[in-house]
Amino acid sequence: MTDSIAEGAIDFLGNAPYVVVALLAMGALYSMLTQKNLIKICVSTAILWSSINMFLILLGYRRVEAQESIMLPTPQFLTLTGIVTAMAATALMLSLAILINKHYGTLDIDEIRRLRG
């Protein structure tokens, strides 16, 4: 019985990074859908993109032997591209939030909808 518990603990520890990435992505999605402030939505989107990049890195990590591990190059390239794309999109979203704040005087989505008519 203790052997099966130990094996289960090892399996969980092997999957723990995937669980962390999934929890981070779910938290970011929940925050994106429930927040009313544009800046908080931008930050939630950046966290979601970071969790996607972490997932890509996890997919590229391979354990060859008990002591040795390798990292595949393709997920590294995809992650680098994702980081650059996420940075550009976050900068665009934040600049649009600044323009909306200048125009409407608020960052609250409900207030912007009400002022727009």
SETORNU-976079 format. One record per residue (C-alpha): residue number from 1; residue in one letter; x negated, z, y. Coordinates in Angstrom, 3 decimals, decimal comma. Layout:
<atoms>
+-----+---+----------+----------+----------+
!   k ! r !        u !        w !        v !
+-----+---+----------+----------+----------+
! NUM ! A !        X !        Z !        Y !
...
+-----+---+----------+----------+----------+
</atoms>
This chain:
<atoms>
+-----+---+----------+----------+----------+
!   k ! r !        u !        w !        v !
+-----+---+----------+----------+----------+
!   1 ! M !    0,000 !    0,000 !    0,000 !
!   2 ! T !   -2,801 !    0,790 !    2,453 !
!   3 ! D !   -4,398 !   -2,580 !    1,705 !
!   4 ! S !   -1,261 !   -4,416 !    2,832 !
!   5 ! I !   -1,107 !   -2,304 !    6,004 !
!   6 ! A !   -4,753 !   -3,063 !    6,759 !
!   7 ! E !   -4,202 !   -6,782 !    6,151 !
!   8 ! G !   -1,157 !   -6,719 !    8,430 !
!   9 ! A !   -3,186 !   -5,030 !   11,160 !
!  10 ! I !   -5,895 !   -7,675 !   10,835 !
!  11 ! D !   -3,296 !  -10,435 !   11,012 !
!  12 ! F !   -1,776 !   -8,883 !   14,127 !
!  13 ! L !   -5,166 !   -8,546 !   15,797 !
!  14 ! G !   -5,838 !  -12,199 !   15,024 !
!  15 ! N !   -2,545 !  -13,164 !   16,687 !
!  16 ! A !   -2,738 !  -10,680 !   19,579 !
!  17 ! P !   -4,062 !  -13,230 !   22,114 !
!  18 ! Y !   -1,124 !  -15,521 !   21,326 !
!  19 ! V !    1,289 !  -12,629 !   21,800 !
!  20 ! V !   -0,298 !  -11,765 !   25,157 !
!  21 ! V !   -0,066 !  -15,379 !   26,329 !
!  22 ! A !    3,576 !  -15,595 !   25,229 !
!  23 ! L !    4,460 !  -12,349 !   27,026 !
!  24 ! L !    2,662 !  -13,528 !   30,165 !
!  25 ! A !    4,508 !  -16,860 !   30,100 !
!  26 ! M !    7,888 !  -15,204 !   29,498 !
!  27 ! G !    7,267 !  -12,738 !   32,322 !
!  28 ! A !    6,331 !  -15,549 !   34,681 !
!  29 ! L !    9,423 !  -17,569 !   33,718 !
!  30 ! Y !   11,660 !  -14,539 !   34,205 !
!  31 ! S !   10,088 !  -13,872 !   37,584 !
!  32 ! M !   10,478 !  -17,507 !   38,647 !
!  33 ! L !   14,164 !  -17,501 !   37,770 !
!  34 ! T !   15,087 !  -14,140 !   39,304 !
!  35 ! Q !   13,022 !  -13,957 !   42,511 !
!  36 ! K !   14,514 !  -14,981 !   45,847 !
!  37 ! N !   11,266 !  -15,061 !   47,858 !
!  38 ! L !    9,434 !  -18,415 !   47,918 !
!  39 ! I !    5,969 !  -16,813 !   47,888 !
!  40 ! K !    6,836 !  -14,758 !   44,807 !
!  41 ! I !    8,094 !  -17,919 !   43,101 !
!  42 ! C !    4,793 !  -19,661 !   43,927 !
!  43 ! V !    2,805 !  -16,750 !   42,465 !
!  44 ! S !    4,991 !  -16,748 !   39,334 !
!  45 ! T !    4,385 !  -20,466 !   38,909 !
!  46 ! A !    0,631 !  -19,945 !   39,196 !
!  47 ! I !    0,803 !  -17,205 !   36,544 !
!  48 ! L !    2,752 !  -19,533 !   34,258 !
!  49 ! W !    0,126 !  -22,260 !   34,660 !
!  50 ! S !   -2,609 !  -19,729 !   33,928 !
!  51 ! S !   -0,879 !  -18,694 !   30,723 !
!  52 ! I !   -0,614 !  -22,349 !   29,690 !
!  53 ! N !   -4,334 !  -22,787 !   30,326 !
!  54 ! M !   -5,095 !  -19,675 !   28,274 !
!  55 ! F !   -2,973 !  -21,086 !   25,448 !
!  56 ! L !   -4,961 !  -24,333 !   25,524 !
!  57 ! I !   -8,207 !  -22,380 !   25,325 !
!  58 ! L !   -6,856 !  -20,392 !   22,372 !
!  59 ! L !   -5,939 !  -23,603 !   20,577 !
!  60 ! G !   -9,493 !  -24,882 !   20,891 !
!  61 ! Y !  -11,152 !  -21,740 !   19,522 !
!  62 ! R !  -12,122 !  -22,087 !   15,860 !
!  63 ! R !  -13,814 !  -19,571 !   13,592 !
!  64 ! V !  -16,162 !  -21,421 !   11,222 !
!  65 ! E !  -17,587 !  -18,498 !    9,281 !
!  66 ! A !  -17,247 !  -14,753 !    9,463 !
!  67 ! Q !  -19,860 !  -14,454 !   12,230 !
!  68 ! E !  -19,789 !  -17,888 !   13,851 !
!  69 ! S !  -17,143 !  -19,541 !   16,022 !
!  70 ! I !  -16,962 !  -22,822 !   17,934 !
!  71 ! M !  -14,953 !  -24,149 !   20,844 !
!  72 ! L !  -13,552 !  -27,664 !   20,622 !
!  73 ! P !  -14,293 !  -29,799 !   23,716 !
!  74 ! T !  -10,889 !  -31,470 !   24,142 !
!  75 ! P !   -8,938 !  -28,299 !   25,055 !
!  76 ! Q !  -11,728 !  -27,431 !   27,490 !
!  77 ! F !  -11,237 !  -30,736 !   29,298 !
!  78 ! L !   -7,461 !  -30,309 !   29,283 !
!  79 ! T !   -7,809 !  -26,801 !   30,671 !
!  80 ! L !  -10,159 !  -27,940 !   33,426 !
!  81 ! T !   -7,704 !  -30,671 !   34,381 !
!  82 ! G !   -4,868 !  -28,144 !   34,277 !
!  83 ! I !   -6,731 !  -25,744 !   36,543 !
!  84 ! V !   -7,321 !  -28,437 !   39,162 !
!  85 ! T !   -3,717 !  -29,637 !   38,949 !
!  86 ! A !   -2,377 !  -26,075 !   39,192 !
!  87 ! M !   -4,551 !  -25,366 !   42,221 !
!  88 ! A !   -3,353 !  -28,498 !   44,005 !
!  89 ! A !    0,293 !  -27,845 !   43,174 !
!  90 ! T !    0,042 !  -24,190 !   44,246 !
!  91 ! A !   -1,532 !  -25,223 !   47,547 !
!  92 ! L !    1,285 !  -27,739 !   48,090 !
!  93 ! M !    3,969 !  -25,176 !   47,255 !
!  94 ! L !    2,453 !  -22,583 !   49,574 !
!  95 ! S !    2,129 !  -25,091 !   52,424 !
!  96 ! L !    5,790 !  -26,059 !   51,970 !
!  97 ! A !    6,711 !  -22,362 !   52,010 !
!  98 ! I !    4,871 !  -21,973 !   55,309 !
!  99 ! L !    6,720 !  -24,958 !   56,785 !
! 100 ! I !   10,063 !  -23,618 !   55,557 !
! 101 ! N !    9,240 !  -20,227 !   57,086 !
! 102 ! K !    8,421 !  -21,882 !   60,413 !
! 103 ! H !   11,625 !  -23,922 !   60,365 !
! 104 ! Y !   14,135 !  -21,345 !   59,102 !
! 105 ! G !   12,330 !  -18,108 !   59,932 !
! 106 ! T !   12,746 !  -16,706 !   56,429 !
! 107 ! L !   11,459 !  -17,147 !   52,884 !
! 108 ! D !   14,648 !  -15,946 !   51,158 !
! 109 ! I !   16,259 !  -18,762 !   49,167 !
! 110 ! D !   19,823 !  -17,551 !   49,675 !
! 111 ! E !   19,293 !  -17,234 !   53,414 !
! 112 ! I !   17,792 !  -20,744 !   53,596 !
! 113 ! R !   20,781 !  -22,189 !   51,739 !
! 114 ! R !   23,155 !  -20,377 !   54,104 !
! 115 ! L !   21,295 !  -21,577 !   57,218 !
! 116 ! R !   21,121 !  -25,145 !   55,943 !
! 117 ! G !   24,889 !  -25,329 !   55,673 !
+-----+---+----------+----------+----------+
</atoms>
